[in-house]
Amino acid sequence: MMTKRQLGKLCAGIGLLAALVILALDVLFPGREGGFGPGQITALLVSIALFLLGMSLLPLGDDPA
């Protein structure tokens, strides 16, 4: 069974990784359509929200999720 701390670490890790991948897309493919589009902005906001959700679960400790 997962604890809230483990779930928080998982959500924060996935959110951070997703945000880094989204940001890296512009570095790896700079010639595409001139910057961030609405889809990238939405995905970046969702990944940041997931990261913040995960960070908010960390202090809740070892209670079952």
Summary of the structure (lengths in Angstrom):
residues: 65
radius of gyration: 14.7
end to end distance: 7.9
largest distance: 47.6
contacts: 174
relative contact order: 0.32
helix: 74%
strand: 3%
